[in-house]
Amino acid sequence: MDCNQTVICGKIIEIGGLRYTPAGVPVTEFRIIHVSRQIEAGKPRRVECEVAAVALAHMAESISRTAPGTMVKLGGFLAKKGRMSLQLVLHVDKIDLIEI
Protein backbone atom coordinates (compact mmCIF):
# COMPACT_ATOMS: atom_id res chain seq x y z
CA MET A 1 0.00 0.00 0.00
CA ASP A 2 1.61 3.26 -1.16
CA CYS A 3 -0.98 5.85 -0.06
CA ASN A 4 0.81 8.23 2.33
CA GLN A 5 0.54 11.87 1.33
CA THR A 6 -0.17 14.86 3.53
CA VAL A 7 -0.77 18.54 2.77
CA ILE A 8 -1.08 21.07 5.57
CA CYS A 9 -0.80 24.84 5.94
CA GLY A 10 0.50 26.61 9.00
CA LYS A 11 2.93 29.02 10.58
CA ILE A 12 6.52 28.00 11.27
CA ILE A 13 7.05 28.31 15.02
CA GLU A 14 10.45 26.68 15.47
CA ILE A 15 13.39 25.82 13.21
CA GLY A 16 16.31 23.65 14.29
CA GLY A 17 19.81 24.26 13.01
CA LEU A 18 20.91 22.96 9.65
CA ARG A 19 22.85 19.73 10.11
CA TYR A 20 24.19 17.04 7.81
CA THR A 21 23.73 13.27 7.60
CA PRO A 22 26.84 11.06 7.50
CA ALA A 23 26.37 11.04 3.70
CA GLY A 24 26.52 14.86 3.68
CA VAL A 25 22.81 15.50 3.03
CA PRO A 26 21.48 18.69 4.71
CA VAL A 27 18.68 18.13 7.27
CA THR A 28 16.49 20.60 9.16
CA GLU A 29 13.81 19.77 11.72
CA PHE A 30 11.06 22.31 12.35
CA ARG A 31 7.53 22.73 13.74
CA ILE A 32 4.43 24.44 12.41
CA ILE A 33 1.17 25.38 14.07
CA HIS A 34 -2.01 24.80 12.09
CA VAL A 35 -5.36 26.49 12.83
CA SER A 36 -8.47 26.02 10.68
CA ARG A 37 -12.22 25.41 10.65
CA GLN A 38 -13.29 21.96 9.46
CA ILE A 39 -16.63 20.22 9.10
CA GLU A 40 -16.97 17.04 11.14
CA ALA A 41 -20.22 15.07 11.33
CA GLY A 42 -21.93 17.96 9.59
CA LYS A 43 -20.85 20.52 12.23
CA PRO A 44 -18.14 23.20 12.04
CA ARG A 45 -15.16 22.62 14.30
CA ARG A 46 -12.05 24.67 15.10
CA VAL A 47 -8.91 22.59 14.64
CA GLU A 48 -5.52 23.44 16.14
CA CYS A 49 -2.39 21.31 16.14
CA GLU A 50 1.39 21.47 16.12
CA VAL A 51 3.12 19.35 13.52
CA ALA A 52 6.74 18.20 13.66
CA ALA A 53 8.41 18.20 10.25
CA VAL A 54 11.76 17.39 8.70
CA ALA A 55 13.22 18.56 5.41
CA LEU A 56 16.25 17.20 3.56
CA ALA A 57 18.57 18.41 0.81
CA HIS A 58 17.49 21.66 -0.91
CA MET A 59 14.24 21.71 1.12
CA ALA A 60 16.32 21.78 4.33
CA GLU A 61 18.42 24.64 3.03
CA SER A 62 15.28 26.57 2.06
CA ILE A 63 13.63 26.09 5.48
CA SER A 64 16.83 27.03 7.32
CA ARG A 65 16.71 30.44 5.54
CA THR A 66 13.04 30.96 6.46
CA ALA A 67 12.08 33.05 9.47
CA PRO A 68 9.83 31.72 12.23
CA GLY A 69 6.36 33.21 11.77
CA THR A 70 6.33 32.51 8.04
CA MET A 71 3.13 30.93 6.71
CA VAL A 72 3.75 27.83 4.58
CA LYS A 73 1.93 25.09 2.72
CA LEU A 74 3.76 21.79 3.17
CA GLY A 75 3.41 18.56 1.25
CA GLY A 76 5.02 15.26 2.08
CA PHE A 77 4.56 11.93 3.82
CA LEU A 78 4.27 10.74 7.42
CA ALA A 79 6.83 8.44 9.03
CA LYS A 80 7.92 7.48 12.54
CA LYS A 81 10.41 9.87 14.11
CA GLY A 82 12.80 6.99 14.68
CA ARG A 83 12.98 3.24 14.42
CA MET A 84 11.72 2.72 17.99
CA SER A 85 9.40 5.77 18.16
CA LEU A 86 5.63 5.89 17.70
CA GLN A 87 5.67 9.67 17.17
CA LEU A 88 4.89 10.79 13.60
CA VAL A 89 6.85 13.41 11.66
CA LEU A 90 5.97 15.02 8.34
CA HIS A 91 8.80 14.45 5.84
CA VAL A 92 8.48 17.49 3.58
CA ASP A 93 9.02 17.22 -0.17
CA LYS A 94 7.15 20.40 -1.20
CA ILE A 95 7.14 23.86 0.39
CA ASP A 96 5.14 26.89 -0.75
CA LEU A 97 5.31 30.22 1.06
CA ILE A 98 1.89 31.75 1.72
CA GLU A 99 1.60 35.50 1.29
CA ILE A 100 -0.85 37.08 3.74
N, C-alpha and C positions, 0 to 999 in steps of 0.2 A: 504494500500500500504506500503510495508516494504522495498522498495529499497532506501537505504541511506548509501552508502559506498564511502569513499574517500581515495585515496592513493596519496601522494605527497612527493617529495624529496626537501630538502633544508638545509640551514645552520641556526642553532639556533643563534638568535641575542640577545635574552633577556630571562632571566629566573627569575620568581618571587620566593619569599621565599616559602618553604614548610610550609603549614598550614594544619589544620585539621577541618573536618566538625564536627557538634555537635555530630555525631555518632562515631567520632574518626577515620574517614577515611582520609588518607593523600591526599592532593590536591596541585598541582603545575600548575600555569598558565605560558605559555611561548609563544614566537613568533619565527617564522622562516621566512627566505626570500627564495623565489623560483625564479630561473632564468633558462629558457630553450628556445629551438627553437621548435615551433609547426607548423603544416601545417593547414592553415585555408583557405577555398575556393580555395584549390589547390596551395596556395602561402605560402612560409615560413614566419614565424613571430616570433620575439623575445618576450617572455612573462616574465614579472617580477611582483611579488606580495609579499606582506607580509601576513602571515596567523597567526591569533590568535589561540592558542591551549590550551587545558586543559587536564591534566592527573590525574588519581585517583589511589589510592592504590599502588601496587608495581610499576606501571608505573610512578607515581608521585615521588616515592623515587628514581627511576632510573634517571629520568630527572633532579632531584635536584642535583645529583652527576655528571652531565654532564656539561662540560665547554662550555660557549658561543663560537661560531666558529665551533663547531662540526657539521659535515654533517650527516643528518639522513634521513631515509625513514619512514614516518608515515602512519599508517592506522587507520581508525576510521569512525565516522559519524558526520554529521553537525547538530547543534542545535542552537537555539537562545541563546545569552549570558545570558539573564534573561527573566523572564516572560513577562516583558513589553518592551523588547528590540527587534529591528529588525536586529541587528548585529549578524552575524553567527560566531560560534567558532567550531573548529575541536575538537571533543572529542576523544582522542587517546586511542586505545586499542591494538596497535601494534607499536613497535619501533625497527628499525634496524639501527645500526651505519654503516655509509658508509666510508670505507677506501679509501683515495685518494692516 
